[in-house]
Amino acid sequence: MSTAPNFFRCALTTLGLFGLSAVLIHAQAAEVSTNRTSDSPTASLQLISLNADNIAANDMDGLADVADMLDAADEADDSIDSVADASALTDDPSEFDTSIPPEVAQVSLNAISPETLKTFVAAVDLVRREYVDTVNDEELFNNAMSGMLTKLDSHAEFLDADAYENLRAFTEGDVGDVGIKVTYQPEAGYWVITEVKNDSPADRKGIDVGDYLHQVGDFKLSEEEGRNDIEQLLTGIAGTQVDIVTSTAGRRKHTTTLQRNNSHPQIVETKLVNGMAIIKLPAFQNNSREKLLDGLINLNAPVSGILLDMRDNPGGVLTSAVSVASLFMSDTDVVQVQARQNESRVLQTHGNAILKSLPIVVLQNRYSASAAEVLASSLQAQKRALIVGEVSYGKGSVQSVIPLNDEQAVKLTVAHYMTASGKKIDGIGVKPNVTLSGSESTWEQQALDLLQKRALDSGIRFVRKSVKEDKMIDSKAIK
């Protein structure tokens, strides 16, 4: 999809490296996330059927602790880990096998042309002497590393201390932007920056109110885009970077690299409409499954169906998407992952599918990407959910964050993923079962109308079990 935003090409589908000869990453999920079983908001979950004839109440003791279910997933796929955008965020250099792949083992640094080295040194020296502003050597070499990686593909990048820390924070719920707002001005024929937040990444790089915004990443802006389109281009998983092309009226365009460090927590919103739960899932973090279940508990009412709204969801931690899929399906293949030197690995659902009895409609748009597409495609393939909206973005590569030291890391593309049946997602996306028309503001109601046709006659209520309570509360039928 050539017109899709570059930000989603950086959307982080997260998966640990498995069996790579160059880098071997061990499971780190427990170290990255804060798994406090006793503090878990869903540690005392119970499921009570309100339709005794159709949905039998089961003993939930084995499912009380959501963290245990996540641990179970790690046991089944011990070589696979999940961490923001990468999947193997670790600060211990001993975790990595730094042996050189056989195909490049015999390539010596001496093989680099002396002319190339000479040209590099000359370029650095020229910048030192002639660039309009003073630039120190550390910044120059950081930029050189960044350029080397971004030339590999649009997902790879060098992470400095701020970006690395923000990327770690993402696993717990942060999405970031660059701190600007824009408005299209027809008289000028350009998108114009109308707000720059103080001390934001844009502010620190000298972006000013009144500047024209011409391009975000590879996406050239025109009057055809809406403000939401521009917001989605500029927004992404905290710690990732994006290039913007700006100009001051009458002056030459210039490119600025900004990191999405203006972070803000993402909230899993849940509301009830006519007995149907609408769950807005903005991204996949380590705690997404817990937040989803906690939202259902807080409704304190019977639920007869679920509308899972994944519009604008850029993806995130891949195993989090698998854990969410495990709420709806049991013993099911979710996604295939293909690394450079390994056969495909298949990730499967785990544990008891707590929400298996509830009908689902998934709402997506062209900004739904990566892990969001993994979840949608698996639910669709199993005929477990009706997918509605428009074709999703189509991002099917896996990035891993590999620490270089305590403060810096490299984000590198290490694998590709496909649907569980082997269908390609990258560049194609997930096609909805029902394409919605009209303004996107009406899509939620259209999706609810479709869900209503599938809704249960009686719902299921989720309650929090008392810590002192040892016995299961009896299920009750309601009319």
VOZABA-494497 format. One line per 2 residues: number of its first residue (from 0); their letters; for each residue x, y, z of C-alpha. Coordinates in nm, 2 decimals. Layout:
BEGIN
NUM> A> X Y Z; ...
END
This chain:
BEGIN
0> MS> 0.00 0.00 0.00; 0.21 0.28 -0.13
2> TA> 0.00 0.55 0.04; 0.02 0.40 0.39
4> PN> 0.20 0.60 0.66; 0.57 0.53 0.72
6> FF> 0.50 0.52 1.09; 0.35 0.18 1.06
8> RC> 0.65 0.06 0.88; 0.81 0.12 1.22
10> AL> 0.52 -0.02 1.41; 0.67 -0.28 1.64
12> TT> 0.57 -0.63 1.61; 0.76 -0.79 1.89
14> LG> 0.92 -1.13 1.90; 1.24 -1.27 2.05
16> LF> 1.51 -1.41 1.83; 1.50 -1.78 1.81
18> GL> 1.78 -2.00 1.68; 1.97 -1.72 1.50
20> SA> 2.34 -1.81 1.47; 2.44 -1.45 1.49
22> VL> 2.24 -1.35 1.80; 2.07 -1.58 2.05
24> IH> 1.83 -1.42 2.29; 1.69 -1.60 2.59
26> AQ> 1.35 -1.54 2.74; 1.34 -1.20 2.92
28> AA> 0.97 -1.13 2.96; 0.98 -1.16 3.34
30> EV> 1.27 -0.91 3.36; 1.12 -0.65 3.13
32> ST> 0.77 -0.65 3.26; 0.67 -0.61 3.62
34> NR> 0.48 -0.93 3.69; 0.36 -0.89 4.05
36> TS> 0.11 -1.17 4.08; -0.04 -1.05 4.40
38> DS> -0.10 -0.70 4.26; -0.25 -0.82 3.94
40> PT> -0.59 -0.65 3.88; -0.72 -0.98 3.75
42> AS> -0.55 -1.21 4.01; -0.89 -1.30 4.15
44> LQ> -1.09 -1.33 3.83; -1.40 -1.54 3.82
46> LI> -1.63 -1.61 3.53; -2.00 -1.65 3.62
48> SL> -2.24 -1.78 3.36; -2.58 -1.60 3.35
50> NA> -2.72 -1.85 3.10; -2.70 -2.18 3.28
52> DN> -2.87 -2.36 2.99; -2.61 -2.27 2.74
54> IA> -2.29 -2.17 2.92; -2.18 -2.39 3.21
56> AN> -1.98 -2.22 3.49; -1.64 -2.37 3.52
58> DM> -1.40 -2.38 3.81; -1.16 -2.08 3.74
60> DG> -0.90 -2.16 4.00; -0.65 -2.25 3.74
62> LA> -0.72 -1.93 3.55; -0.72 -1.69 3.84
64> DV> -0.38 -1.56 3.78; -0.34 -1.41 3.43
66> AD> 0.03 -1.38 3.48; 0.05 -1.76 3.51
68> ML> -0.11 -1.80 3.17; 0.15 -1.57 3.02
70> DA> 0.42 -1.77 3.19; 0.27 -2.08 3.04
72> AD> 0.31 -1.93 2.69; 0.68 -1.87 2.76
74> EA> 0.72 -2.23 2.87; 0.58 -2.35 2.54
76> DD> 0.79 -2.12 2.33; 1.10 -2.08 2.55
78> SI> 1.31 -1.94 2.27; 1.06 -1.67 2.19
80> DS> 1.03 -1.36 2.40; 0.83 -1.04 2.38
82> VA> 0.94 -0.69 2.43; 0.86 -0.36 2.28
84> DA> 0.92 -0.36 1.91; 1.17 -0.62 1.94
86> SA> 1.11 -0.89 2.17; 1.42 -0.94 2.35
88> LT> 1.51 -0.64 2.54; 1.80 -0.73 2.77
90> DD> 2.09 -0.54 2.93; 2.31 -0.84 2.99
92> PS> 2.57 -0.87 2.70; 2.62 -1.24 2.81
94> EF> 2.28 -1.31 2.68; 2.41 -1.28 2.32
96> DT> 2.61 -1.52 2.11; 2.82 -1.28 1.90
98> SI> 2.96 -1.54 1.67; 2.98 -1.43 1.31
100> PP> 2.76 -1.61 1.05; 2.96 -1.85 0.83
102> EV> 2.88 -1.66 0.51; 3.06 -1.35 0.63
104> AQ> 3.31 -1.50 0.87; 3.59 -1.47 0.63
106> VS> 3.53 -1.11 0.54; 3.80 -0.90 0.69
108> LN> 3.77 -0.53 0.76; 4.07 -0.50 0.53
110> AI> 3.83 -0.59 0.25; 3.68 -0.24 0.28
112> SP> 3.83 -0.03 0.01; 4.09 0.22 0.13
114> ET> 3.92 0.48 -0.09; 3.59 0.42 0.10
116> LK> 3.76 0.47 0.44; 3.94 0.78 0.30
118> TF> 3.61 0.92 0.17; 3.44 0.86 0.51
120> VA> 3.72 1.04 0.70; 3.71 1.32 0.45
122> AV> 3.34 1.36 0.48; 3.36 1.38 0.86
124> DL> 3.64 1.64 0.84; 3.45 1.85 0.59
126> VR> 3.14 1.86 0.82; 3.36 1.95 1.11
128> RE> 3.51 2.25 0.92; 3.23 2.37 0.70
130> YV> 2.89 2.28 0.84; 2.69 2.59 0.94
132> DT> 2.66 2.48 1.30; 2.92 2.32 1.53
134> VN> 2.87 1.95 1.55; 3.07 1.73 1.79
136> DE> 3.23 1.40 1.68; 3.00 1.19 1.90
138> EL> 2.69 1.32 1.72; 2.85 1.27 1.38
140> FN> 2.92 0.90 1.45; 2.58 0.84 1.61
142> NA> 2.43 0.98 1.29; 2.66 0.75 1.08
144> MS> 2.54 0.45 1.27; 2.18 0.56 1.23
146> GM> 2.22 0.61 0.86; 2.38 0.27 0.82
148> LT> 2.08 0.10 0.98; 1.80 0.30 0.82
150> KL> 1.95 0.23 0.48; 1.89 -0.14 0.55
152> DS> 1.52 -0.10 0.57; 1.27 0.15 0.72
154> HA> 1.24 -0.04 1.04; 1.60 -0.07 1.15
156> EF> 1.74 0.21 1.36; 2.01 0.32 1.61
158> LD> 1.85 0.39 1.96; 2.02 0.64 2.18
160> AD> 1.96 0.65 2.56; 1.63 0.84 2.53
162> AY> 1.49 0.62 2.25; 1.60 0.30 2.43
164> EN> 1.43 0.40 2.75; 1.11 0.50 2.58
166> LR> 1.11 0.17 2.39; 1.13 -0.01 2.72
168> AF> 0.85 0.20 2.86; 0.63 0.10 2.57
170> TE> 0.60 -0.26 2.70; 0.41 -0.11 2.99
172> GD> 0.19 0.11 2.78; 0.35 0.41 2.62
174> VG> 0.29 0.55 2.27; 0.47 0.86 2.16
176> DV> 0.45 1.16 1.92; 0.69 1.43 1.82
178> GI> 0.50 1.72 1.98; 0.35 1.91 1.69
180> KV> 0.00 1.97 1.55; -0.08 2.07 1.20
182> TY> -0.36 2.22 0.99; -0.41 2.23 0.62
184> QP> -0.43 2.59 0.49; -0.58 2.60 0.14
186> EA> -0.46 2.95 0.07; -0.10 2.84 0.12
188> GY> -0.16 2.49 -0.03; 0.04 2.33 0.25
190> WV> 0.00 2.16 0.59; 0.11 2.42 0.84
192> IT> 0.25 2.35 1.19; 0.01 2.53 1.43
194> EV> 0.15 2.41 1.76; 0.49 2.29 1.89
196> KN> 0.48 2.16 2.25; 0.75 2.30 2.48
198> DS> 1.06 2.08 2.52; 0.91 1.82 2.28
200> PA> 1.14 1.64 2.03; 1.02 1.89 1.76
202> DR> 1.09 2.19 1.98; 1.44 2.07 2.06
204> KG> 1.52 2.03 1.69; 1.41 2.38 1.61
206> ID> 1.07 2.31 1.44; 0.86 2.63 1.47
208> VG> 0.49 2.73 1.45; 0.42 2.84 1.09
210> DY> 0.66 2.60 0.92; 0.53 2.40 0.63
212> LH> 0.51 2.02 0.67; 0.57 1.85 0.34
214> QV> 0.65 1.49 0.42; 0.65 1.24 0.70
216> GD> 0.88 0.95 0.64; 0.82 0.84 0.28
218> FK> 0.47 0.98 0.27; 0.43 1.31 0.08
220> LS> 0.15 1.51 0.21; -0.13 1.66 0.00
222> EE> -0.47 1.82 0.06; -0.63 1.48 0.03
224> EG> -0.52 1.37 0.38; -0.72 1.44 0.69
226> RN> -0.58 1.56 1.02; -0.62 1.21 1.17
228> DI> -0.40 1.08 0.89; -0.12 1.33 0.98
230> EQ> -0.15 1.24 1.35; -0.11 0.87 1.27
232> LL> 0.19 0.95 1.06; 0.36 1.13 1.35
234> TG> 0.25 0.90 1.62; 0.40 0.56 1.70
236> IA> 0.55 0.34 1.96; 0.75 0.54 2.21
238> GT> 1.12 0.55 2.12; 1.09 0.51 1.75
240> QV> 1.20 0.77 1.51; 1.05 0.95 1.21
242> DI> 1.19 1.18 0.94; 0.99 1.49 0.86
244> VT> 1.05 1.74 0.57; 0.97 2.10 0.66
246> ST> 1.04 2.45 0.53; 0.98 2.81 0.62
248> AG> 0.79 3.00 0.36; 1.02 3.09 0.07
250> RR> 1.31 2.88 0.20; 1.46 2.55 0.11
252> KH> 1.31 2.22 0.24; 1.51 2.03 0.50
254> TT> 1.48 1.69 0.67; 1.48 1.65 1.04
256> TL> 1.49 1.32 1.23; 1.27 1.32 1.54
258> QR> 1.22 1.05 1.80; 0.87 0.99 1.93
260> NN> 0.97 1.07 2.29; 0.67 1.28 2.38
262> SH> 0.51 0.97 2.53; 0.17 0.92 2.70
264> PQ> 0.01 0.60 2.84; -0.24 0.41 2.64
266> IV> -0.57 0.32 2.80; -0.77 0.01 2.71
268> ET> -1.12 0.17 2.71; -1.43 -0.05 2.77
270> KL> -1.79 0.05 2.76; -2.13 -0.13 2.74
272> VN> -2.39 -0.06 2.48; -2.71 -0.27 2.48
274> GM> -2.54 -0.55 2.65; -2.24 -0.55 2.41
276> AI> -1.89 -0.46 2.53; -1.69 -0.22 2.31
278> IK> -1.32 -0.26 2.38; -1.08 -0.01 2.24
280> LP> -0.74 -0.17 2.21; -0.48 0.10 2.11
282> AF> -0.17 -0.11 2.11; -0.03 -0.44 2.24
284> QN> 0.17 -0.41 2.56; 0.27 -0.68 2.82
286> NS> -0.04 -0.60 3.02; -0.30 -0.57 2.74
288> RE> -0.46 -0.90 2.83; -0.50 -0.81 3.19
290> KL> -0.64 -0.47 3.11; -0.89 -0.62 2.87
292> LD> -1.02 -0.86 3.13; -1.01 -0.59 3.40
294> GL> -1.23 -0.37 3.18; -1.49 -0.65 3.15
296> IN> -1.50 -0.69 3.52; -1.55 -0.32 3.58
298> LN> -1.86 -0.32 3.35; -2.03 -0.51 3.63
300> AP> -2.30 -0.62 3.39; -2.37 -0.92 3.17
302> VS> -2.20 -0.91 2.83; -2.36 -1.07 2.53
304> GI> -2.09 -0.99 2.27; -1.77 -0.81 2.21
306> LL> -1.67 -0.54 1.96; -1.29 -0.52 1.96
308> DM> -1.19 -0.19 1.81; -0.84 -0.20 1.68
310> RD> -0.85 0.11 1.46; -0.52 0.30 1.46
312> NP> -0.35 0.01 1.65; 0.01 0.00 1.53
314> GG> 0.09 -0.34 1.68; 0.34 -0.39 1.96
316> VL> 0.44 -0.70 2.16; 0.36 -1.00 1.94
318> TS> 0.32 -1.25 2.23; 0.07 -1.01 2.38
320> AV> -0.15 -1.04 2.07; -0.12 -1.42 2.10
322> SV> -0.23 -1.39 2.46; -0.53 -1.19 2.36
324> AS> -0.61 -1.44 2.09; -0.60 -1.71 2.37
326> LF> -0.90 -1.55 2.54; -1.11 -1.63 2.24
328> MS> -0.97 -1.95 2.09; -0.81 -2.27 2.23
330> DT> -0.54 -2.49 2.08; -0.52 -2.27 1.77
332> DV> -0.23 -2.16 1.55; -0.21 -1.78 1.55
334> VQ> 0.10 -1.68 1.34; 0.40 -1.82 1.15
336> VQ> 0.74 -1.65 1.20; 1.03 -1.71 0.96
338> AR> 1.38 -1.61 1.05; 1.68 -1.60 0.82
340> QN> 1.83 -1.93 0.91; 1.54 -2.13 1.06
342> ES> 1.23 -2.31 0.96; 0.90 -2.13 1.03
344> RV> 0.79 -2.13 1.39; 0.42 -2.13 1.47
346> LQ> 0.28 -1.95 1.78; -0.03 -2.10 1.93
348> TH> -0.29 -2.00 2.18; -0.25 -2.11 2.54
350> GN> -0.45 -2.17 2.85; -0.83 -2.17 2.87
352> AI> -1.02 -1.95 2.63; -1.22 -1.75 2.89
354> LK> -1.42 -1.56 2.62; -1.48 -1.85 2.39
356> SL> -1.86 -1.84 2.42; -1.89 -1.47 2.33
358> PI> -1.94 -1.36 1.97; -1.68 -1.11 1.84
360> VV> -1.67 -0.84 1.57; -1.33 -0.68 1.51
362> LQ> -1.32 -0.32 1.38; -1.00 -0.22 1.19
364> NR> -0.89 0.06 0.95; -0.59 0.12 0.72
366> YS> -0.38 0.21 1.03; -0.43 -0.12 1.20
368> AS> -0.09 -0.29 1.16; 0.15 -0.56 1.27
370> AA> 0.04 -0.75 1.58; -0.32 -0.61 1.53
372> EV> -0.32 -0.78 1.19; -0.19 -1.10 1.35
374> LA> -0.49 -1.11 1.59; -0.74 -1.01 1.32
376> SS> -0.62 -1.27 1.07; -0.61 -1.55 1.32
378> LQ> -0.97 -1.48 1.44; -1.08 -1.45 1.08
380> AQ> -0.91 -1.77 0.96; -1.08 -1.97 1.24
382> KR> -1.42 -1.80 1.16; -1.41 -1.69 1.52
384> AL> -1.48 -1.33 1.45; -1.63 -1.11 1.18
386> IV> -1.37 -0.85 1.06; -1.52 -0.52 0.95
388> GE> -1.39 -0.18 0.84; -1.13 -0.15 0.56
390> VS> -0.81 -0.33 0.46; -0.54 -0.30 0.72
392> YG> -0.19 -0.16 0.67; 0.00 -0.48 0.58
394> KG> 0.32 -0.49 0.80; 0.47 -0.83 0.83
396> SV> 0.82 -0.80 0.95; 0.96 -0.86 1.30
398> QS> 1.21 -0.63 1.47; 1.42 -0.71 1.77
400> VI> 1.60 -0.47 2.00; 1.96 -0.57 2.07
402> PL> 2.14 -0.37 2.34; 2.49 -0.25 2.26
404> ND> 2.55 -0.13 2.62; 2.34 0.00 2.91
406> EQ> 2.21 0.30 2.72; 2.22 0.22 2.35
408> AV> 2.07 -0.04 2.13; 2.00 -0.14 1.77
410> KL> 1.65 -0.22 1.64; 1.69 -0.47 1.36
412> TV> 1.46 -0.66 1.13; 1.51 -1.03 1.22
414> AH> 1.22 -1.22 1.07; 0.90 -1.21 0.87
416> YM> 0.56 -1.33 0.98; 0.26 -1.47 0.79
418> TA> -0.09 -1.59 0.89; -0.12 -1.93 1.05
420> SG> -0.22 -2.07 0.71; 0.09 -1.93 0.55
422> KK> -0.07 -1.63 0.37; 0.15 -1.32 0.34
424> ID> 0.05 -1.00 0.53; 0.34 -0.77 0.44
426> GI> 0.22 -0.52 0.18; -0.12 -0.68 0.16
428> GV> -0.29 -0.65 0.49; -0.60 -0.82 0.62
430> KP> -0.91 -0.79 0.41; -1.23 -0.74 0.61
432> NV> -1.53 -0.97 0.58; -1.75 -0.66 0.56
434> TL> -1.63 -0.33 0.42; -1.78 -0.04 0.60
436> SG> -1.88 0.28 0.41; -1.94 0.64 0.50
438> SE> -1.77 0.85 0.76; -1.55 0.65 1.00
440> ST> -1.73 0.81 1.28; -2.03 0.59 1.20
442> WE> -1.83 0.27 1.18; -1.87 0.18 1.55
444> QQ> -2.25 0.18 1.52; -2.24 -0.01 1.19
446> AL> -2.02 -0.27 1.37; -2.25 -0.29 1.66
448> DL> -2.55 -0.35 1.43; -2.36 -0.65 1.29
450> LQ> -2.26 -0.78 1.63; -2.62 -0.75 1.75
452> KR> -2.73 -1.02 1.50; -2.48 -1.26 1.67
454> AL> -2.52 -1.16 2.03; -2.62 -1.41 2.30
456> DS> -2.97 -1.41 2.43; -2.82 -1.39 2.78
458> GI> -2.48 -1.26 2.87; -2.18 -1.35 3.08
460> RF> -2.09 -1.14 3.39; -1.73 -1.11 3.50
462> VR> -1.67 -1.06 3.88; -1.37 -1.03 4.10
464> KS> -1.33 -1.31 4.35; -1.28 -1.21 4.71
466> VK> -0.94 -1.30 4.84; -1.09 -1.47 5.14
468> ED> -1.34 -1.66 4.94; -1.25 -2.02 4.86
470> KM> -1.56 -2.14 4.68; -1.69 -2.06 4.34
472> ID> -2.00 -1.84 4.33; -2.29 -2.03 4.19
474> SK> -2.39 -1.95 3.84; -2.74 -1.81 3.79
476> AI> -2.96 -1.79 3.49; -3.14 -1.46 3.41
478> K> -3.42 -1.39 3.18
END
